[in-house]
């Protein structure tokens, strides 16, 4: 990780779960990290809880589903740092319901999932790559995906969540190819697909009330395990591109 010491990273969805774990890992590893989230105060709390770390944590409010918010955020990043070296598309949500849900607010919820999980990642990536190119240094972009972006277990497609993850996987490969065709040899792109991860997402979406009981019954990995997988990708030589990494808890049946 020494080659990334002092570099600038951006993490979306950084206020909790996987994003929080990645922010903490980066800061402890000497990487200066900009945490983006709608609840930016939560990221400020992470910095206070960690205390002094080799890498500094910067919090900025950003709704990745809102293009203007994304543009304003990366303008702020550019003005403050000039460029970045690492970008993690982690922000994701889901909702309790089906694609054919007839409730009045179903369309709004479906659009919110698509705009956060996929469209938001696309627009953040466009800005991130632009700032990586400004650095004239090595860069790495990692999309935090899901195993339901590879295979959908019957009855567990969670409406448009799985389709957004399939799209994110395809987007990762298209981006990798576009970078090659443009002559860019310094920016690598990776798709990281965890299995069941212990986070707040299922509770926030209304799937369960008792998350502890659910995770006690399910094989799962922790957010810190996903952060460790991110660090594995970062530690690979510059000439190695891990395009797809899947991690599952022991005993997972998906």
Secondary structure, DSSP 8 states (H G I E B T S, - for coil): -GGGTT-EEEEESTTSHHHHHHHHHHHHTT-EEEEEES-HHHHHHHHHHH-S-SS-EEEEE--TT-HHHHHHHHHHHHHHHS--SEEEE------SS-TT--STTHHHHHHHHHIIIIIHHHHHHHHHHHHHHHHTS-EEEEEE--GGGT---TT--TTHHHHHHHHHHHHHHHHHHHHHHTT--SEEEEEEEESSEESSHHHHHTS-S-HHHHHHHS--EEHHHHHHHHHHHHHS-TT----EEEE--TT---
